[in-house]
Amino acid sequence: MKIKLISVYVDDQEKALRFYTEVLGFIKKADFSQGPFRWLTVASPEEPDGTELQLALNDNPAAKTYQQAIFQQGQPAVMFFTGDVRGDYERIKARGAAFTMPPTEVTGSTIAKLNDTCGNLIQITQLARW
């Protein structure tokens, strides 16, 4: 088995697409609509045929409650891995991202957290053995 797709709820798909591509540097992979439904995914430019992240419109009341609760608790909705968390922090911050935690050493890794402007916290992680 392989993981090919994971979803993250967003409050605005167009805003999310701009953030995930222009600020984080991902590439748009799929974007098509059927009626009011829009299927929108991004992928890492380092692995364009790898795992995709679906930017799913959060129009579900139960999911909105969950999304708001984990955000308020400081829990990331998604985690990305890097070989240079400090370099990515500087690059992403220069593009206007609001970090809630600068690069911080924790057991076995260095992490940073930022607000994706669409209702989620994102964690960027560099493993100590990377």
N, CA, C and O atoms as CSV, one atom per row, in Angstrom:
chain,resi,resn,atom,element,x,y,z
A,1,MET,N,N,0.828,-1.187,0.000
A,1,MET,CA,C,0.000,0.000,0.000
A,1,MET,C,C,0.872,1.250,0.000
A,1,MET,O,O,2.007,1.240,0.477
A,2,LYS,N,N,0.317,2.313,-0.541
A,2,LYS,CA,C,0.981,3.607,-0.571
A,2,LYS,C,C,-0.019,4.683,-0.171
A,2,LYS,O,O,-1.220,4.549,-0.405
A,3,ILE,N,N,0.483,5.737,0.425
A,3,ILE,CA,C,-0.342,6.912,0.671
A,3,ILE,C,C,-0.121,7.843,-0.509
A,3,ILE,O,O,0.992,8.315,-0.737
A,4,LYS,N,N,-1.178,8.103,-1.254
A,4,LYS,CA,C,-1.081,8.966,-2.431
A,4,LYS,C,C,-1.779,10.303,-2.245
A,4,LYS,O,O,-1.515,11.253,-2.982
A,5,LEU,N,N,-2.686,10.381,-1.242
A,5,LEU,CA,C,-3.466,11.595,-1.067
A,5,LEU,C,C,-3.819,11.773,0.396
A,5,LEU,O,O,-4.176,10.814,1.081
A,6,ILE,N,N,-3.718,12.990,0.866
A,6,ILE,CA,C,-4.194,13.361,2.185
A,6,ILE,C,C,-4.931,14.682,2.009
A,6,ILE,O,O,-4.588,15.485,1.141
A,7,SER,N,N,-5.942,14.900,2.838
A,7,SER,CA,C,-6.745,16.110,2.708
A,7,SER,C,C,-6.554,17.018,3.903
A,7,SER,O,O,-6.304,16.566,5.020
A,8,VAL,N,N,-6.675,18.295,3.644
A,8,VAL,CA,C,-6.719,19.297,4.697
A,8,VAL,C,C,-7.905,20.204,4.370
A,8,VAL,O,O,-8.076,20.646,3.233
A,9,TYR,N,N,-8.718,20.470,5.392
A,9,TYR,CA,C,-9.852,21.369,5.188
A,9,TYR,C,C,-9.371,22.806,5.136
A,9,TYR,O,O,-8.495,23.208,5.903
A,10,VAL,N,N,-9.953,23.582,4.222
A,10,VAL,CA,C,-9.634,25.007,4.102
A,10,VAL,C,C,-10.940,25.787,3.995
A,10,VAL,O,O,-11.943,25.270,3.502
A,11,ASP,N,N,-10.921,27.027,4.457
A,11,ASP,CA,C,-12.142,27.833,4.411
A,11,ASP,C,C,-12.342,28.533,3.072
A,11,ASP,O,O,-13.428,29.043,2.797
A,12,ASP,N,N,-11.296,28.564,2.228
A,12,ASP,CA,C,-11.382,29.219,0.924
A,12,ASP,C,C,-10.344,28.559,0.018
A,12,ASP,O,O,-9.142,28.701,0.239
A,13,GLN,N,N,-10.808,27.840,-0.994
A,13,GLN,CA,C,-9.872,27.083,-1.831
A,13,GLN,C,C,-8.953,27.972,-2.655
A,13,GLN,O,O,-7.782,27.638,-2.830
A,14,GLU,N,N,-9.442,29.080,-3.158
A,14,GLU,CA,C,-8.584,29.960,-3.966
A,14,GLU,C,C,-7.489,30.578,-3.103
A,14,GLU,O,O,-6.331,30.646,-3.515
A,15,LYS,N,N,-7.855,31.026,-1.913
A,15,LYS,CA,C,-6.868,31.590,-0.984
A,15,LYS,C,C,-5.858,30.512,-0.586
A,15,LYS,O,O,-4.659,30.774,-0.497
A,16,ALA,N,N,-6.357,29.303,-0.349
A,16,ALA,CA,C,-5.469,28.191,0.019
A,16,ALA,C,C,-4.501,27.879,-1.118
A,16,ALA,O,O,-3.315,27.655,-0.877
A,17,LEU,N,N,-4.993,27.863,-2.346
A,17,LEU,CA,C,-4.119,27.584,-3.489
A,17,LEU,C,C,-2.998,28.616,-3.572
A,17,LEU,O,O,-1.840,28.261,-3.791
A,18,ARG,N,N,-3.336,29.885,-3.399
A,18,ARG,CA,C,-2.297,30.925,-3.423
A,18,ARG,C,C,-1.278,30.697,-2.309
A,18,ARG,O,O,-0.073,30.780,-2.545
A,19,PHE,N,N,-1.754,30.411,-1.098
A,19,PHE,CA,C,-0.839,30.224,0.032
A,19,PHE,C,C,0.066,29.009,-0.187
A,19,PHE,O,O,1.284,29.108,-0.034
A,20,TYR,N,N,-0.517,27.879,-0.539
A,20,TYR,CA,C,0.264,26.650,-0.649
A,20,TYR,C,C,1.218,26.672,-1.843
A,20,TYR,O,O,2.235,25.979,-1.826
A,21,THR,N,N,0.907,27.458,-2.879
A,21,THR,CA,C,1.824,27.542,-4.019
A,21,THR,C,C,2.770,28.738,-3.903
A,21,THR,O,O,3.986,28.571,-4.007
A,22,GLU,N,N,2.237,29.929,-3.690
A,22,GLU,CA,C,3.071,31.127,-3.687
A,22,GLU,C,C,3.900,31.300,-2.419
A,22,GLU,O,O,5.015,31.817,-2.481
A,23,VAL,N,N,3.377,30.879,-1.275
A,23,VAL,CA,C,4.100,31.052,-0.016
A,23,VAL,C,C,4.922,29.810,0.326
A,23,VAL,O,O,6.113,29.911,0.619
A,24,LEU,N,N,4.284,28.641,0.288
A,24,LEU,CA,C,5.010,27.425,0.646
A,24,LEU,C,C,5.846,26.867,-0.501
A,24,LEU,O,O,6.857,26.205,-0.264
A,25,GLY,N,N,5.436,27.127,-1.742
A,25,GLY,CA,C,6.220,26.674,-2.889
A,25,GLY,C,C,5.788,25.354,-3.492
A,25,GLY,O,O,6.527,24.783,-4.295
A,26,PHE,N,N,4.608,24.843,-3.131
A,26,PHE,CA,C,4.104,23.625,-3.752
A,26,PHE,C,C,3.606,23.941,-5.155
A,26,PHE,O,O,3.474,25.109,-5.521
A,27,ILE,N,N,3.332,22.911,-5.934
A,27,ILE,CA,C,2.814,23.087,-7.286
A,27,ILE,C,C,1.375,22.578,-7.343
A,27,ILE,O,O,1.013,21.620,-6.660
A,28,LYS,N,N,0.570,23.230,-8.166
A,28,LYS,CA,C,-0.803,22.761,-8.358
A,28,LYS,C,C,-0.754,21.474,-9.161
A,28,LYS,O,O,-0.094,21.402,-10.198
A,29,LYS,N,N,-1.445,20.472,-8.683
A,29,LYS,CA,C,-1.438,19.165,-9.335
A,29,LYS,C,C,-2.749,18.921,-10.081
A,29,LYS,O,O,-2.737,18.591,-11.267
A,30,ALA,N,N,-3.875,19.081,-9.392
A,30,ALA,CA,C,-5.187,18.854,-10.016
A,30,ALA,C,C,-6.112,20.002,-9.635
A,30,ALA,O,O,-6.059,20.524,-8.521
A,31,ASP,N,N,-6.953,20.379,-10.579
A,31,ASP,CA,C,-7.925,21.439,-10.313
A,31,ASP,C,C,-9.056,21.290,-11.313
A,31,ASP,O,O,-8.933,21.698,-12.467
A,32,PHE,N,N,-10.160,20.702,-10.866
A,32,PHE,CA,C,-11.331,20.607,-11.720
A,32,PHE,C,C,-12.589,20.667,-10.875
A,32,PHE,O,O,-12.582,20.348,-9.686
A,33,SER,N,N,-13.659,21.081,-11.516
A,33,SER,CA,C,-14.930,21.264,-10.816
A,33,SER,C,C,-16.018,20.438,-11.466
A,33,SER,O,O,-15.987,20.151,-12.663
A,34,GLN,N,N,-16.981,20.065,-10.638
A,34,GLN,CA,C,-18.212,19.438,-11.117
A,34,GLN,C,C,-19.332,20.039,-10.288
A,34,GLN,O,O,-19.506,19.706,-9.115
A,35,GLY,N,N,-20.079,20.916,-10.905
A,35,GLY,CA,C,-21.090,21.647,-10.153
A,35,GLY,C,C,-20.403,22.501,-9.100
A,35,GLY,O,O,-19.426,23.187,-9.402
A,36,PRO,N,N,-20.898,22.470,-7.869
A,36,PRO,CA,C,-20.277,23.281,-6.817
A,36,PRO,C,C,-19.017,22.647,-6.211
A,36,PRO,O,O,-18.322,23.281,-5.417
A,37,PHE,N,N,-18.727,21.395,-6.587
A,37,PHE,CA,C,-17.579,20.689,-6.017
A,37,PHE,C,C,-16.310,20.992,-6.805
A,37,PHE,O,O,-16.307,20.914,-8.033
A,38,ARG,N,N,-15.242,21.333,-6.108
A,38,ARG,CA,C,-13.949,21.579,-6.737
A,38,ARG,C,C,-12.915,20.634,-6.142
A,38,ARG,O,O,-12.703,20.617,-4.930
A,39,TRP,N,N,-12.280,19.854,-6.995
A,39,TRP,CA,C,-11.204,18.959,-6.588
A,39,TRP,C,C,-9.896,19.694,-6.851
A,39,TRP,O,O,-9.554,19.982,-7.998
A,40,LEU,N,N,-9.163,19.996,-5.771
A,40,LEU,CA,C,-7.958,20.817,-5.873
A,40,LEU,C,C,-6.854,20.174,-5.062
A,40,LEU,O,O,-7.008,19.957,-3.860
A,41,THR,N,N,-5.734,19.865,-5.713
A,41,THR,CA,C,-4.606,19.272,-5.004
A,41,THR,C,C,-3.312,19.996,-5.355
A,41,THR,O,O,-3.184,20.607,-6.416
A,42,VAL,N,N,-2.359,19.907,-4.431
A,42,VAL,CA,C,-1.008,20.403,-4.642
A,42,VAL,C,C,-0.037,19.276,-4.318
A,42,VAL,O,O,-0.392,18.291,-3.672
A,43,ALA,N,N,1.193,19.445,-4.781
A,43,ALA,CA,C,2.233,18.452,-4.531
A,43,ALA,C,C,3.564,19.169,-4.354
A,43,ALA,O,O,3.717,20.334,-4.722
A,44,SER,N,N,4.504,18.460,-3.793
A,44,SER,CA,C,5.841,18.999,-3.623
A,44,SER,C,C,6.555,19.053,-4.973
A,44,SER,O,O,6.484,18.090,-5.736
A,45,PRO,N,N,7.240,20.155,-5.286
A,45,PRO,CA,C,8.012,20.190,-6.527
A,45,PRO,C,C,9.173,19.187,-6.495
A,45,PRO,O,O,9.701,18.809,-7.541
A,46,GLU,N,N,9.565,18.763,-5.290
A,46,GLU,CA,C,10.625,17.765,-5.152
A,46,GLU,C,C,10.130,16.361,-5.500
A,46,GLU,O,O,10.925,15.496,-5.871
A,47,GLU,N,N,8.810,16.130,-5.381
A,47,GLU,CA,C,8.199,14.842,-5.714
A,47,GLU,C,C,6.860,15.100,-6.398
A,47,GLU,O,O,5.811,14.807,-5.825
A,48,PRO,N,N,6.880,15.648,-7.624
A,48,PRO,CA,C,5.629,16.021,-8.281
A,48,PRO,C,C,4.669,14.854,-8.509
A,48,PRO,O,O,3.463,15.069,-8.631
A,49,ASP,N,N,5.172,13.650,-8.566
A,49,ASP,CA,C,4.315,12.480,-8.727
A,49,ASP,C,C,4.122,11.735,-7.409
A,49,ASP,O,O,3.624,10.610,-7.387
A,50,GLY,N,N,4.518,12.371,-6.321
A,50,GLY,CA,C,4.377,11.764,-4.998
A,50,GLY,C,C,3.016,12.056,-4.397
A,50,GLY,O,O,2.039,12.280,-5.111
A,51,THR,N,N,2.967,12.050,-3.085
A,51,THR,CA,C,1.736,12.276,-2.352
A,51,THR,C,C,1.170,13.662,-2.647
A,51,THR,O,O,1.899,14.653,-2.683
A,52,GLU,N,N,-0.146,13.711,-2.857
A,52,GLU,CA,C,-0.832,14.978,-3.103
A,52,GLU,C,C,-1.573,15.410,-1.847
A,52,GLU,O,O,-2.008,14.579,-1.050
A,53,LEU,N,N,-1.709,16.710,-1.683
A,53,LEU,CA,C,-2.471,17.296,-0.593
A,53,LEU,C,C,-3.718,17.924,-1.192
A,53,LEU,O,O,-3.633,18.869,-1.976
A,54,GLN,N,N,-4.888,17.387,-0.813
A,54,GLN,CA,C,-6.139,17.957,-1.286
A,54,GLN,C,C,-6.501,19.146,-0.413
A,54,GLN,O,O,-6.507,19.043,0.814
A,55,LEU,N,N,-6.799,20.268,-1.041
A,55,LEU,CA,C,-7.267,21.459,-0.350
A,55,LEU,C,C,-8.788,21.423,-0.427
A,55,LEU,O,O,-9.389,21.969,-1.352
A,56,ALA,N,N,-9.398,20.774,0.554
A,56,ALA,CA,C,-10.831,20.489,0.540
A,56,ALA,C,C,-11.611,21.610,1.211
A,56,ALA,O,O,-11.296,22.014,2.330
A,57,LEU,N,N,-12.622,22.106,0.525
A,57,LEU,CA,C,-13.457,23.162,1.087
A,57,LEU,C,C,-14.192,22.631,2.311
A,57,LEU,O,O,-14.860,21.599,2.250
A,58,ASN,N,N,-14.061,23.342,3.409
A,58,ASN,CA,C,-14.700,22.911,4.651
A,58,ASN,C,C,-16.088,23.525,4.757
A,58,ASN,O,O,-16.269,24.611,5.307
A,59,ASP,N,N,-17.049,22.811,4.223
A,59,ASP,CA,C,-18.437,23.260,4.320
A,59,ASP,C,C,-19.265,22.300,5.176
A,59,ASP,O,O,-20.488,22.241,5.055
A,60,ASN,N,N,-18.584,21.553,6.038
A,60,ASN,CA,C,-19.219,20.585,6.922
A,60,ASN,C,C,-19.188,21.122,8.353
A,60,ASN,O,O,-18.102,21.332,8.893
A,61,PRO,N,N,-20.333,21.350,8.981
A,61,PRO,CA,C,-20.340,21.924,10.334
A,61,PRO,C,C,-19.520,21.130,11.354
A,61,PRO,O,O,-18.840,21.727,12.189
A,62,ALA,N,N,-19.571,19.821,11.302
A,62,ALA,CA,C,-18.803,19.005,12.250
A,62,ALA,C,C,-17.304,19.168,12.000
A,62,ALA,O,O,-16.519,19.268,12.943
A,63,ALA,N,N,-16.916,19.194,10.734
A,63,ALA,CA,C,-15.505,19.367,10.397
A,63,ALA,C,C,-15.016,20.755,10.773
A,63,ALA,O,O,-13.867,20.914,11.187
A,64,LYS,N,N,-15.874,21.766,10.635
A,64,LYS,CA,C,-15.493,23.129,11.030
A,64,LYS,C,C,-15.217,23.197,12.529
A,64,LYS,O,O,-14.257,23.834,12.962
A,65,THR,N,N,-16.061,22.541,13.315
A,65,THR,CA,C,-15.871,22.516,14.763
A,65,THR,C,C,-14.547,21.850,15.108
A,65,THR,O,O,-13.798,22.354,15.944
A,66,TYR,N,N,-14.256,20.725,14.474
A,66,TYR,CA,C,-12.994,20.008,14.696
A,66,TYR,C,C,-11.803,20.876,14.280
A,66,TYR,O,O,-10.828,20.993,15.022
A,67,GLN,N,N,-11.885,21.478,13.103
A,67,GLN,CA,C,-10.803,22.314,12.599
A,67,GLN,C,C,-10.503,23.463,13.557
A,67,GLN,O,O,-9.341,23.734,13.863
A,68,GLN,N,N,-11.541,24.131,14.026
A,68,GLN,CA,C,-11.356,25.252,14.952
A,68,GLN,C,C,-10.765,24.782,16.282
A,68,GLN,O,O,-9.924,25.469,16.862
A,69,ALA,N,N,-11.196,23.626,16.763
A,69,ALA,CA,C,-10.719,23.116,18.049
A,69,ALA,C,C,-9.235,22.764,17.996
A,69,ALA,O,O,-8.492,23.120,18.911
A,70,ILE,N,N,-8.786,22.072,16.945
A,70,ILE,CA,C,-7.362,21.716,16.908
A,70,ILE,C,C,-6.496,22.952,16.666
A,70,ILE,O,O,-5.366,23.026,17.148
A,71,PHE,N,N,-7.024,23.917,15.923
A,71,PHE,CA,C,-6.298,25.166,15.724
A,71,PHE,C,C,-6.106,25.873,17.063
A,71,PHE,O,O,-5.001,26.310,17.384
A,72,GLN,N,N,-7.176,25.985,17.840
A,72,GLN,CA,C,-7.115,26.666,19.139
A,72,GLN,C,C,-6.200,25.939,20.120
A,72,GLN,O,O,-5.611,26.569,20.998
A,73,GLN,N,N,-6.076,24.627,19.980
A,73,GLN,CA,C,-5.185,23.858,20.845
A,73,GLN,C,C,-3.729,23.916,20.381
A,73,GLN,O,O,-2.838,23.400,21.056
A,74,GLY,N,N,-3.494,24.536,19.245
A,74,GLY,CA,C,-2.135,24.636,18.724
A,74,GLY,C,C,-1.662,23.388,18.004
A,74,GLY,O,O,-0.464,23.223,17.775
A,75,GLN,N,N,-2.591,22.504,17.643
A,75,GLN,CA,C,-2.241,21.273,16.946
A,75,GLN,C,C,-2.168,21.514,15.443
A,75,GLN,O,O,-3.079,22.117,14.876
A,76,PRO,N,N,-1.117,21.061,14.792
A,76,PRO,CA,C,-1.061,21.216,13.343
A,76,PRO,C,C,-2.030,20.260,12.642
A,76,PRO,O,O,-2.224,19.122,13.071
A,77,ALA,N,N,-2.623,20.744,11.567
A,77,ALA,CA,C,-3.507,19.918,10.756
A,77,ALA,C,C,-2.702,19.041,9.797
A,77,ALA,O,O,-3.161,17.983,9.367
A,78,VAL,N,N,-1.504,19.497,9.476
A,78,VAL,CA,C,-0.644,18.765,8.551
A,78,VAL,C,C,0.811,19.068,8.913
A,78,VAL,O,O,1.127,20.125,9.460
A,79,MET,N,N,1.682,18.119,8.594
A,79,MET,CA,C,3.099,18.263,8.911
A,79,MET,C,C,3.915,17.982,7.643
A,79,MET,O,O,3.698,16.987,6.953
A,80,PHE,N,N,4.845,18.875,7.362
A,80,PHE,CA,C,5.741,18.706,6.221
A,80,PHE,C,C,7.158,18.524,6.741
A,80,PHE,O,O,7.526,19.077,7.778
A,81,PHE,N,N,7.950,17.747,6.015
A,81,PHE,CA,C,9.328,17.476,6.420
A,81,PHE,C,C,10.297,18.168,5.473
A,81,PHE,O,O,10.032,18.310,4.279
A,82,THR,N,N,11.421,18.593,6.029
A,82,THR,CA,C,12.422,19.328,5.272
A,82,THR,C,C,13.814,18.944,5.760
A,82,THR,O,O,13.977,18.404,6.854
A,83,GLY,N,N,14.791,19.225,4.950
A,83,GLY,CA,C,16.178,19.043,5.354
A,83,GLY,C,C,16.788,20.321,5.902
A,83,GLY,O,O,17.924,20.307,6.376
A,84,ASP,N,N,16.048,21.435,5.844
A,84,ASP,CA,C,16.556,22.729,6.290
A,84,ASP,C,C,15.416,23.579,6.848
A,84,ASP,O,O,14.929,24.486,6.175
A,85,VAL,N,N,14.995,23.288,8.067
A,85,VAL,CA,C,13.853,23.991,8.648
A,85,VAL,C,C,14.137,25.481,8.814
A,85,VAL,O,O,13.242,26.301,8.609
A,86,ARG,N,N,15.350,25.841,9.176
A,86,ARG,CA,C,15.670,27.261,9.358
A,86,ARG,C,C,15.665,28.013,8.029
A,86,ARG,O,O,15.179,29.141,7.952
A,87,GLY,N,N,16.199,27.395,6.998
A,87,GLY,CA,C,16.173,28.011,5.669
A,87,GLY,C,C,14.755,28.159,5.147
A,87,GLY,O,O,14.400,29.199,4.592
A,88,ASP,N,N,13.940,27.121,5.323
A,88,ASP,CA,C,12.544,27.199,4.898
A,88,ASP,C,C,11.782,28.239,5.710
A,88,ASP,O,O,10.944,28.961,5.170
A,89,TYR,N,N,12.068,28.314,6.993
A,89,TYR,CA,C,11.443,29.321,7.851
A,89,TYR,C,C,11.724,30.718,7.303
A,89,TYR,O,O,10.800,31.520,7.169
A,90,GLU,N,N,12.965,31.019,6.988
A,90,GLU,CA,C,13.326,32.340,6.469
A,90,GLU,C,C,12.676,32.613,5.118
A,90,GLU,O,O,12.172,33.710,4.878
A,91,ARG,N,N,12.687,31.621,4.240
A,91,ARG,CA,C,12.102,31.769,2.900
A,91,ARG,C,C,10.595,32.010,2.987
A,91,ARG,O,O,10.065,32.911,2.337
A,92,ILE,N,N,9.913,31.199,3.793
A,92,ILE,CA,C,8.458,31.296,3.906
A,92,ILE,C,C,8.052,32.569,4.648
A,92,ILE,O,O,7.068,33.216,4.289
A,93,LYS,N,N,8.803,32.919,5.668
A,93,LYS,CA,C,8.521,34.153,6.413
A,93,LYS,C,C,8.680,35.371,5.501
A,93,LYS,O,O,7.888,36.311,5.581
A,94,ALA,N,N,9.687,35.362,4.645
A,94,ALA,CA,C,9.906,36.472,3.715
A,94,ALA,C,C,8.756,36.606,2.716
A,94,ALA,O,O,8.548,37.679,2.148
A,95,ARG,N,N,8.012,35.525,2.503
A,95,ARG,CA,C,6.860,35.559,1.597
A,95,ARG,C,C,5.572,35.934,2.330
A,95,ARG,O,O,4.487,35.881,1.751
A,96,GLY,N,N,5.692,36.312,3.606
A,96,GLY,CA,C,4.551,36.835,4.336
A,96,GLY,C,C,3.856,35.886,5.285
A,96,GLY,O,O,2.824,36.250,5.849
A,97,ALA,N,N,4.371,34.689,5.489
A,97,ALA,CA,C,3.713,33.732,6.385
A,97,ALA,C,C,3.841,34.168,7.838
A,97,ALA,O,O,4.857,34.729,8.249
A,98,ALA,N,N,2.787,33.898,8.608
A,98,ALA,CA,C,2.772,34.206,10.040
A,98,ALA,C,C,3.091,32.939,10.823
A,98,ALA,O,O,2.283,32.013,10.887
A,99,PHE,N,N,4.260,32.912,11.406
A,99,PHE,CA,C,4.670,31.758,12.207
A,99,PHE,C,C,4.180,31.924,13.640
A,99,PHE,O,O,4.265,33.009,14.214
A,100,THR,N,N,3.671,30.849,14.203
A,100,THR,CA,C,3.268,30.837,15.606
A,100,THR,C,C,4.374,30.268,16.475
A,100,THR,O,O,4.352,30.413,17.697
A,101,MET,N,N,5.352,29.613,15.834
A,101,MET,CA,C,6.522,29.088,16.541
A,101,MET,C,C,7.711,29.124,15.587
A,101,MET,O,O,7.661,28.509,14.522
A,102,PRO,N,N,8.778,29.833,15.949
A,102,PRO,CA,C,9.978,29.813,15.110
A,102,PRO,C,C,10.654,28.447,15.240
A,102,PRO,O,O,10.242,27.638,16.071
A,103,PRO,N,N,11.677,28.179,14.440
A,103,PRO,CA,C,12.367,26.902,14.580
A,103,PRO,C,C,12.787,26.659,16.033
A,103,PRO,O,O,13.473,27.474,16.651
A,104,THR,N,N,12.357,25.526,16.544
A,104,THR,CA,C,12.570,25.176,17.946
A,104,THR,C,C,13.030,23.734,18.029
A,104,THR,O,O,12.415,22.839,17.449
A,105,GLU,N,N,14.113,23.517,18.754
A,105,GLU,CA,C,14.606,22.149,18.922
A,105,GLU,C,C,13.753,21.425,19.946
A,105,GLU,O,O,13.524,21.915,21.052
A,106,VAL,N,N,13.286,20.243,19.553
A,106,VAL,CA,C,12.554,19.343,20.432
A,106,VAL,C,C,13.244,17.981,20.324
A,106,VAL,O,O,14.189,17.837,19.548
A,107,THR,N,N,12.808,17.015,21.061
A,107,THR,CA,C,13.453,15.704,21.051
A,107,THR,C,C,13.489,15.127,19.631
A,107,THR,O,O,12.444,14.856,19.039
A,108,GLY,N,N,14.663,14.946,19.106
A,108,GLY,CA,C,14.860,14.287,17.820
A,108,GLY,C,C,14.579,15.120,16.581
A,108,GLY,O,O,14.692,14.611,15.466
A,109,SER,N,N,14.213,16.393,16.744
A,109,SER,CA,C,13.918,17.199,15.564
A,109,SER,C,C,13.892,18.684,15.899
A,109,SER,O,O,13.965,19.083,17.061
A,110,THR,N,N,13.788,19.481,14.859
A,110,THR,CA,C,13.557,20.914,14.992
A,110,THR,C,C,12.265,21.201,14.255
A,110,THR,O,O,12.082,20.760,13.120
A,111,ILE,N,N,11.360,21.942,14.898
A,111,ILE,CA,C,10.062,22.206,14.301
A,111,ILE,C,C,9.762,23.701,14.283
A,111,ILE,O,O,10.301,24.475,15.074
A,112,ALA,N,N,8.893,24.079,13.364
A,112,ALA,CA,C,8.343,25.432,13.301
A,112,ALA,C,C,6.873,25.284,12.945
A,112,ALA,O,O,6.490,24.342,12.250
A,113,LYS,N,N,6.041,26.220,13.423
A,113,LYS,CA,C,4.614,26.165,13.117
A,113,LYS,C,C,4.176,27.495,12.516
A,113,LYS,O,O,4.657,28.557,12.912
A,114,LEU,N,N,3.255,27.422,11.552
A,114,LEU,CA,C,2.738,28.611,10.921
A,114,LEU,C,C,1.254,28.472,10.624
A,114,LEU,O,O,0.713,27.367,10.577
A,115,ASN,N,N,0.617,29.601,10.426
A,115,ASN,CA,C,-0.801,29.686,10.114
A,115,ASN,C,C,-0.947,29.691,8.595
A,115,ASN,O,O,-0.315,30.497,7.913
A,116,ASP,N,N,-1.782,28.792,8.062
A,116,ASP,CA,C,-1.949,28.735,6.606
A,116,ASP,C,C,-2.971,29.741,6.075
A,116,ASP,O,O,-3.257,29.747,4.878
A,117,THR,N,N,-3.513,30.571,6.922
A,117,THR,CA,C,-4.509,31.607,6.611
A,117,THR,C,C,-5.863,31.039,6.200
A,117,THR,O,O,-6.767,31.792,5.838
A,118,CYS,N,N,-6.009,29.731,6.252
A,118,CYS,CA,C,-7.246,29.073,5.807
A,118,CYS,C,C,-7.851,28.211,6.897
A,118,CYS,O,O,-8.680,27.343,6.622
A,119,GLY,N,N,-7.431,28.453,8.159
A,119,GLY,CA,C,-8.016,27.741,9.284
A,119,GLY,C,C,-7.146,26.666,9.899
A,119,GLY,O,O,-7.609,25.917,10.760
A,120,ASN,N,N,-5.879,26.572,9.471
A,120,ASN,CA,C,-5.021,25.483,9.941
A,120,ASN,C,C,-3.655,25.959,10.397
A,120,ASN,O,O,-3.138,26.978,9.940
A,121,LEU,N,N,-3.096,25.198,11.302
A,121,LEU,CA,C,-1.680,25.337,11.628
A,121,LEU,C,C,-0.926,24.262,10.864
A,121,LEU,O,O,-1.409,23.142,10.700
A,122,ILE,N,N,0.255,24.615,10.403
A,122,ILE,CA,C,1.137,23.694,9.688
A,122,ILE,C,C,2.414,23.566,10.492
A,122,ILE,O,O,2.926,24.556,11.014
A,123,GLN,N,N,2.926,22.360,10.593
A,123,GLN,CA,C,4.216,22.144,11.246
A,123,GLN,C,C,5.235,21.741,10.194
A,123,GLN,O,O,4.985,20.863,9.369
A,124,ILE,N,N,6.378,22.394,10.237
A,124,ILE,CA,C,7.507,22.034,9.382
A,124,ILE,C,C,8.535,21.378,10.281
A,124,ILE,O,O,8.921,21.943,11.304
A,125,THR,N,N,8.977,20.200,9.908
A,125,THR,CA,C,9.842,19.394,10.773
A,125,THR,C,C,11.126,19.000,10.043
A,125,THR,O,O,11.108,18.578,8.887
A,126,GLN,N,N,12.231,19.152,10.757
A,126,GLN,CA,C,13.516,18.626,10.292
A,126,GLN,C,C,13.969,17.609,11.314
A,126,GLN,O,O,14.218,17.948,12.471
A,127,LEU,N,N,14.076,16.368,10.890
A,127,LEU,CA,C,14.528,15.320,11.798
A,127,LEU,C,C,16.014,15.479,12.065
A,127,LEU,O,O,16.766,15.900,11.186
A,128,ALA,N,N,16.433,15.146,13.268
A,128,ALA,CA,C,17.836,15.304,13.659
A,128,ALA,C,C,18.748,14.470,12.766
A,128,ALA,O,O,19.894,14.853,12.532
A,129,ARG,N,N,18.274,13.369,12.278
A,129,ARG,CA,C,19.112,12.481,11.457
A,129,ARG,C,C,18.991,12.784,9.971
A,129,ARG,O,O,19.581,12.069,9.162
A,130,TRP,N,N,18.254,13.809,9.582
A,130,TRP,CA,C,18.015,14.122,8.173
A,130,TRP,C,C,19.291,14.317,7.436
A,130,TRP,O,O,19.276,14.588,6.235
